[in-house]
Amino acid sequence: MPKLTPTSDAPGLHVSKPSPSEPATASAVCHCGASASARGDAQVGALVAGWNANHGPAHGK
């Protein structure tokens, strides 16, 4: 399996939640240079919302 963590050479968003009882984790790197990480379900949700609104798909608009 390839490494799923985003990098500046392979930007993107990666979210992981190994089991329902463990907190979610996420990391994001955008081609514009922005990066972020989060731990915990609420924080990961906020990171994903921010990514969708300001990076990733938003850059295609």
Helices and strands as residue ranges (DSSP letters): E 12-16, E 25-29, E 35-39, H 41-54, G 56-60
